Amino acid sequence: MANKNKIALVTGGSRGLGKDMAINLAKKGIDVILTYNSKKDEGQAVVEEIKQAGQKAVALQFDAGNVKSFTAFIELVKTTLKTTFNTDRFDFLINNAGIGIHAAFSETTEDQFDQLVNIHFKGVFFLTQKSLPILNDGGRIINISTGLARFSTPGYAAYASMKGGIETLSRYMAKELGARGIAVNVVAPGAIETDFGGGVVRDNEQLNKYIAGVTALGRVGRADDIGSVVAFLCTEEAKWINAQRIEVSGGMNL
């Protein structure tokens, strides 16, 4: 019997925002394939949490910046869909995997730039492209951007530029995939307390206070502020939202 539940693929789903997205998708009755880069135990812990919530889940290793590995990764996804979910397609692609590099524009190295562009732009472009044959018509793609693509905070020139590229790319995806009924949206988190970028927002009290002060709702974001919005965009209630950038920042730098 074919799997009746919808299935989401969440890159970088083992911790931080991705973990919260995976858990919130499961709460909506969606099965989850999540990826981790190096920490298999963290990925497995999220899988167990999702299983306890009554959904199927599996964690796969994936290097979001190594585009040459994507063909083999898609084959692994196909095998997983067959063996774990008894199907050959999935419904929702959430391009979340990422790293943070904080460096002044004048001091950003070519290696840092290449690492960011490979993970945040080239990787998203080609993983999505290679997923198209196994993504169901009527599916959803959600690309993760950042508040930093709208407002400028010194130290994020390269990172934010990649995300600005993702926002433009998402509109093109929406236009070109619309014939298949696939909606493409961007979720742009504000500053969030996770271990992203070395946990700077969470651990630096001065920065934390500053961000709370420029946020209309008066606090720094938490991981659980974001996942529920991503999950909502994968529901029927959100079916007519397309090619939109939804900033989830509590009203930062208004």
Long-range contacts (C-beta under 8 A, 24 or more apart in sequence): 1-86, 2-86, 2-87, 3-31, 3-56, 3-85, 3-86, 3-87, 5-29, 5-30, 5-31, 5-55, 5-56, 5-85, 6-30, 6-31, 6-91, 6-92, 6-234, 7-31, 7-32, 7-33, 7-81, 7-85, 7-87, 7-89, 7-90, 7-91, 7-92, 8-32, 8-33, 8-90, 8-91, 8-92, 8-93, 8-94, 8-234, 9-33, 9-34, 9-35, 9-77, 9-90, 9-92, 9-93, 9-94, 9-131, 10-34, 10-35, 10-94, 10-96, 11-35, 11-62, 11-64, 11-94, 11-95, 11-96, 11-97, 11-127, 12-36, 12-37, 12-64, 12-96, 12-97, 12-98, 13-43, 13-46, 13-59, 13-94, 13-96, 14-39, 14-42, 14-43, 14-45, 14-46, 14-59, 15-39, 15-42, 15-46, 15-194, 15-195, 16-192, 16-194, 16-195, 16-196, 16-223, 17-96, 17-144, 17-189, 17-192, 17-194, 17-196, 17-223, 17-226, 17-227, 18-94, 18-96, 18-97, 19-46, 19-223, 19-227, 20-223, 20-224, 20-226, 20-227, 20-228, 21-94, 21-96, 21-226, 21-227, 21-230, 21-231, 22-46, 22-50, 22-57, 22-227, 23-49, 23-50, 23-53, 23-227, 24-227, 24-228, 24-230, 24-231, 25-92, 25-94, 25-227, 25-230, 25-231, 25-234, 26-50, 26-53, 26-54, 26-55, 26-57, 27-53, 27-231, 28-231, 28-234, 28-235, 29-55, 30-55, 30-91, 30-92, 30-231, 30-234, 31-55, 31-56, 31-57, 31-85, 32-56, 32-57, 32-58, 33-57, 33-58, 33-59, 33-60, 33-77, 33-80, 33-81, 33-90, 34-58, 34-59, 34-60, 35-59, 35-60, 35-61, 35-62, 35-64, 35-97, 36-60, 36-61, 36-62, 37-61, 37-62, 37-63, 37-64, 37-97, 56-84, 56-85, 58-84, 62-97, 64-97, 64-98, 64-118, 64-119, 64-123, 64-124, 64-127, 65-115, 65-118, 65-119, 65-122, 65-123, 66-118, 66-123, 67-118, 67-122, 67-123, 67-126, 70-123, 70-126, 70-127, 70-130, 71-130, 73-127, 74-130, 74-131, 74-134, 77-131, 77-134, 78-134, 81-134, 88-134, 89-134, 89-135, 89-136, 90-131, 90-134, 90-135, 90-136, 90-139, 91-135, 91-136, 91-138, 91-139, 91-140, 91-234, 92-139, 92-140, 92-141, 92-142, 92-234, 93-127, 93-128, 93-131, 93-135, 93-139, 93-140, 93-141, 93-142, 94-141, 94-142, 94-144, 94-230, 95-124, 95-127, 95-128, 95-141, 95-142, 95-143, 95-144, 95-166, 96-144, 97-123, 98-144, 98-196, 99-196, 99-197, 100-159, 100-196, 100-197, 100-198, 100-200, 101-158, 101-159, 101-197, 102-155, 102-156, 102-197, 102-198, 102-200, 103-155, 103-157, 103-158, 104-154, 104-155, 104-157, 105-154, 105-157, 105-158, 108-157, 108-158, 112-158, 113-158, 116-158, 116-159, 116-162, 117-158, 117-162, 120-159, 120-162, 120-163, 120-166, 121-162, 121-165, 121-166, 121-169, 124-166, 124-169, 125-169, 128-173, 132-177, 135-182, 137-180, 137-181, 137-182, 138-180, 138-181, 138-182, 139-180, 139-181, 139-182, 140-182, 140-183, 140-184, 140-185, 140-233, 140-234, 141-170, 141-173, 141-177, 141-182, 141-183, 141-184, 141-185, 142-184, 142-185, 142-186, 142-187, 142-230, 142-233, 142-234, 143-167, 143-169, 143-170, 143-173, 143-184, 143-185, 143-186, 143-187, 144-186, 144-187, 144-188, 144-189, 145-186, 145-187, 145-188, 145-245, 146-188, 146-189, 147-188, 147-189, 147-190, 147-191, 147-247, 147-249, 147-252, 147-253, 149-188, 150-188, 150-247, 150-253, 151-252, 151-253, 163-188, 167-245, 170-243, 170-245, 171-243, 174-242, 174-243, 175-243, 178-242, 183-238, 183-239, 183-241, 183-242, 183-243, 184-242, 184-243, 185-233, 185-241, 185-242, 185-243, 185-244, 185-245, 185-246, 186-244, 186-245, 186-246, 187-226, 187-229, 187-230, 187-233, 187-246, 187-248, 188-245, 188-246, 188-247, 188-248, 188-249, 189-221, 189-225, 189-226, 189-247, 189-248, 189-249, 190-215, 190-221, 190-247, 190-248, 190-249, 190-250, 190-252, 191-215, 191-220, 191-221, 191-249, 191-252, 192-220, 192-221, 192-222, 192-223, 192-225, 192-226, 193-220, 193-221, 193-222, 193-223, 194-223, 211-252, 214-252, 214-253, 215-249, 215-250, 215-251, 215-252, 216-250, 216-251, 216-252, 216-254, 217-250, 217-251, 218-250, 219-250, 221-248, 221-249, 221-250, 225-250
